[in-house]
Amino acid sequence: MDMGGDTREYRRRRRPPGAHLLLLGVLMMNGLLQTGRLSAEGDGGFRWAPPVFALLMAAALVRIGLEQYRAYTRVTTAGITKQGPLRTRTWSWSEVYDIRVEPVPRGSGRMAPQWLTYLYDFQGRRFLLPHLDDWQLDDPYAEVAELSLAAAPQRSLAWERRPDVEERILRGATRRKAWLWGSYGAVAMMVVMIVVSLGLVLAERPDHPFLLMVGVPVASGVVLGAVLQWYWSTGVAQGPN
């Protein structure tokens, strides 16, 4: 691609898989039914739960719709513009440290893109570039390689690695991986707490659904994420691959 006067824009070309939307709908309906059950069994203590959950569900659906129909990535001779669900951000080429296609974390399944494209600035921060992924493009890696090659004359700096920026990028990756595993731990603890809650009900002992279903999993996830971030950051264990 010749960057001289050329503009390339990446928008949604393919719809999300129907199975993805079906699974999302099932999860949301189940969550709404569970919060309704807590409200009915909690003698008024959880009457706030269904409307709050419904509001969160509506907000999630609106965000998904905006990401699908409003978000885009535009590449020009001046730089890169990212239009997110709500806000727009533009980087000149001199502000762009690198553009990288990266695999998504393991366990995401085939109902989500497997390769996403991120822009890195010179502070080591990364920003997702919408629709530059393997759902919307046949070969996002080749597309980004072509963009980087064509943009080289527009930059005052070559596409070269800088140790200080790479160190900041690695620290960010370590932090994200730690909190991802923290979220996994929270989900696992929630499953454990469901079993505990059922055991308490069967034993006719006092049950505390909010503490067991929300408090304990969230606290466990925060503690696990903080410990893993500290552990990996010290260099005792190998950080993210």
C-alpha positions as CSV (number, residue, x, y, z in Angstrom):
1,M,0.0,0.0,0.0
2,D,1.3,3.4,-0.9
3,M,0.8,5.9,1.9
4,G,1.0,8.8,-0.4
5,G,-2.5,10.3,-0.2
6,D,-4.0,6.9,0.7
7,T,-6.4,6.1,3.6
8,R,-7.2,2.7,4.8
9,E,-10.1,2.1,7.1
10,Y,-11.0,-1.0,9.0
11,R,-14.6,-1.6,10.0
12,R,-16.8,-4.5,10.8
13,R,-17.2,-6.8,7.8
14,R,-18.5,-10.0,9.4
15,R,-21.2,-10.4,11.9
16,P,-20.4,-12.2,15.2
17,P,-21.1,-15.9,15.1
18,G,-24.7,-16.8,16.0
19,A,-23.5,-19.2,18.7
20,H,-21.6,-16.3,20.3
21,L,-24.8,-14.2,20.5
22,L,-26.8,-17.2,21.7
23,L,-24.3,-18.0,24.5
24,L,-24.3,-14.3,25.5
25,G,-28.1,-14.3,25.7
26,V,-28.2,-17.5,27.8
27,L,-25.7,-16.2,30.3
28,M,-27.6,-12.9,30.7
29,M,-30.9,-14.6,31.1
30,N,-29.5,-17.0,33.6
31,G,-28.0,-14.1,35.6
32,L,-31.3,-12.2,35.6
33,L,-33.1,-15.3,36.8
34,Q,-30.6,-15.9,39.6
35,T,-30.8,-12.3,40.8
36,G,-34.6,-12.6,40.7
37,R,-34.4,-15.8,42.8
38,L,-32.1,-14.1,45.4
39,S,-34.6,-11.2,45.5
40,A,-37.5,-13.5,46.1
41,E,-35.7,-15.6,48.8
42,G,-34.0,-12.7,50.5
43,D,-37.0,-11.1,52.2
44,G,-36.4,-7.8,50.5
45,G,-32.6,-7.8,51.1
46,F,-31.9,-8.4,47.4
47,R,-34.7,-6.5,45.7
48,W,-32.2,-4.1,44.3
49,A,-30.4,-6.9,42.4
50,P,-32.7,-7.5,39.4
51,P,-33.0,-3.8,38.3
52,V,-29.2,-3.3,38.9
53,F,-28.4,-6.4,36.9
54,A,-30.8,-5.4,34.1
55,L,-29.2,-2.0,33.9
56,L,-25.7,-3.6,33.7
57,M,-27.0,-6.0,31.0
58,A,-28.5,-3.1,29.0
59,A,-25.2,-1.2,29.3
60,A,-23.2,-4.3,28.1
61,L,-25.5,-4.7,25.1
62,V,-25.2,-1.1,24.1
63,R,-21.4,-1.3,24.4
64,I,-21.4,-4.4,22.2
65,G,-23.5,-2.7,19.6
66,L,-21.3,0.4,19.6
67,E,-18.2,-1.7,19.2
68,Q,-19.7,-3.5,16.2
69,Y,-21.2,-0.6,14.3
70,R,-19.3,2.6,15.5
71,A,-15.8,1.5,16.2
72,Y,-13.1,1.5,13.4
73,T,-9.4,2.0,12.8
74,R,-8.3,4.6,10.2
75,V,-4.7,4.7,8.9
76,T,-3.5,7.7,6.9
77,T,-0.2,9.5,6.1
78,A,-0.7,11.6,9.2
79,G,-1.1,8.7,11.6
80,I,-3.6,6.3,13.1
81,T,-7.1,7.1,14.4
82,K,-9.0,4.7,16.7
83,Q,-12.7,5.2,17.0
84,G,-13.9,3.4,20.1
85,P,-17.4,2.8,21.3
86,L,-17.5,6.3,22.7
87,R,-14.3,8.2,22.2
88,T,-11.8,8.9,19.4
89,R,-8.1,9.0,19.7
90,T,-5.4,9.8,17.1
91,W,-1.7,9.2,17.1
92,S,0.8,10.8,14.7
93,W,3.3,8.4,13.3
94,S,6.0,10.0,15.5
95,E,4.0,9.0,18.6
96,V,3.7,5.3,17.5
97,Y,6.3,3.0,18.9
98,D,5.1,-0.2,17.3
99,I,2.0,-2.0,15.9
100,R,1.8,-5.7,16.9
101,V,-0.5,-8.5,16.2
102,E,-0.8,-10.7,19.3
103,P,-2.7,-13.9,20.2
104,V,-5.5,-13.6,22.6
105,P,-5.1,-15.4,26.0
106,R,-5.7,-19.1,26.1
107,G,-9.2,-20.2,26.9
108,S,-11.0,-17.6,24.8
109,G,-12.5,-20.3,22.5
110,R,-13.2,-20.1,18.8
111,M,-16.2,-17.8,19.3
112,A,-13.8,-14.8,19.6
113,P,-10.9,-13.5,17.5
114,Q,-7.7,-15.4,18.0
115,W,-5.4,-12.5,16.9
116,L,-5.8,-8.9,17.8
117,T,-3.8,-5.8,16.8
118,Y,-2.4,-3.3,19.3
119,L,-0.7,0.1,19.0
120,Y,2.1,0.7,21.5
121,D,3.3,4.2,22.4
122,F,6.7,5.2,23.7
123,Q,5.5,4.9,27.3
124,G,4.8,1.2,26.8
125,R,1.1,1.6,26.8
126,R,-1.0,-0.5,24.4
127,F,-4.3,0.3,22.7
128,L,-6.5,-2.1,20.9
129,L,-7.1,-1.2,17.2
130,P,-10.7,-2.2,16.4
131,H,-11.4,-4.7,13.6
132,L,-7.8,-5.3,12.8
133,D,-8.2,-9.0,13.7
134,D,-8.6,-12.4,12.2
135,W,-12.4,-12.1,12.2
136,Q,-12.4,-9.1,9.9
137,L,-9.2,-9.8,7.9
138,D,-7.9,-12.9,6.3
139,D,-4.3,-12.2,7.4
140,P,-4.0,-9.4,10.0
141,Y,-0.3,-10.1,10.4
142,A,0.4,-9.5,6.7
143,E,-1.9,-6.4,6.8
144,V,0.0,-4.9,9.7
145,A,3.4,-5.7,8.1
146,E,2.3,-3.9,5.0
147,L,1.1,-0.9,7.0
148,S,4.4,-0.7,8.9
149,L,6.4,-0.8,5.8
150,A,4.3,1.8,4.0
151,A,4.4,4.1,7.1
152,A,8.2,4.0,7.5
153,P,8.8,7.1,5.4
154,Q,6.3,9.1,7.5
155,R,8.2,8.4,10.7
156,S,11.1,10.4,12.1
157,L,12.3,7.2,13.8
158,A,12.9,3.8,12.4
159,W,10.9,0.8,13.6
160,E,13.5,-0.3,16.0
161,R,13.2,-1.8,19.5
162,R,14.2,0.3,22.5
163,P,15.1,-1.5,25.7
164,D,13.4,1.0,28.0
165,V,10.1,0.8,26.1
166,E,10.3,-3.0,25.9
167,E,10.8,-3.2,29.6
168,R,7.7,-1.1,30.2
169,I,5.7,-3.3,27.7
170,L,6.9,-6.4,29.6
171,R,5.8,-5.0,32.9
172,G,2.4,-4.2,31.4
173,A,2.1,-7.7,30.0
174,T,3.0,-9.1,33.4
175,R,0.3,-7.0,35.1
176,R,-2.4,-8.1,32.6
177,K,-1.5,-11.7,32.9
178,A,-1.6,-11.6,36.7
179,W,-5.0,-10.0,36.8
180,L,-6.3,-12.4,34.1
181,W,-5.3,-15.3,36.3
182,G,-6.9,-13.5,39.2
183,S,-10.2,-13.4,37.3
184,Y,-9.9,-17.1,36.6
185,G,-9.3,-17.7,40.3
186,A,-12.4,-15.6,41.1
187,V,-14.6,-17.7,38.8
188,A,-13.2,-21.0,40.3
189,M,-13.9,-19.7,43.8
190,M,-17.4,-18.8,42.7
191,V,-18.0,-22.4,41.7
192,V,-16.7,-23.6,45.0
193,M,-19.0,-21.1,46.9
194,I,-22.0,-22.4,44.9
195,V,-21.3,-25.9,46.2
196,V,-20.8,-24.5,49.7
197,S,-24.1,-22.5,49.5
198,L,-26.0,-25.6,48.4
199,G,-24.5,-27.6,51.2
200,L,-25.6,-25.0,53.7
201,V,-29.1,-25.0,52.3
202,L,-29.3,-28.8,52.5
203,A,-28.0,-28.8,56.0
204,E,-30.6,-26.1,56.9
205,R,-27.9,-23.8,58.2
206,P,-27.8,-20.0,57.6
207,D,-26.8,-19.1,54.1
208,H,-25.2,-15.8,53.0
209,P,-25.6,-15.6,49.2
210,F,-24.1,-12.2,48.7
211,L,-21.0,-12.9,50.8
212,L,-20.5,-16.4,49.3
213,M,-21.3,-15.5,45.6
214,V,-19.8,-12.0,45.4
215,G,-17.6,-11.2,48.4
216,V,-15.4,-14.2,48.7
217,P,-14.8,-14.7,44.9
218,V,-14.0,-11.0,44.4
219,A,-11.6,-10.9,47.4
220,S,-9.9,-14.1,46.2
221,G,-9.4,-12.8,42.7
222,V,-7.9,-9.5,44.0
223,V,-5.6,-11.3,46.3
224,L,-4.5,-13.8,43.7
225,G,-3.9,-11.1,41.1
226,A,-1.9,-9.0,43.4
227,V,0.3,-11.9,44.6
228,L,0.9,-13.1,41.0
229,Q,1.8,-9.6,39.8
230,W,4.3,-9.2,42.7
231,Y,5.7,-12.7,42.2
232,W,6.2,-12.4,38.4
233,S,7.5,-8.8,38.7
234,T,10.3,-9.8,41.0
235,G,11.7,-12.1,38.4
236,V,11.6,-15.2,40.6
237,A,9.3,-16.8,38.1
238,Q,9.1,-16.5,34.3
239,G,6.7,-13.7,33.3
240,P,4.3,-13.8,30.3
241,N,5.4,-15.7,27.3
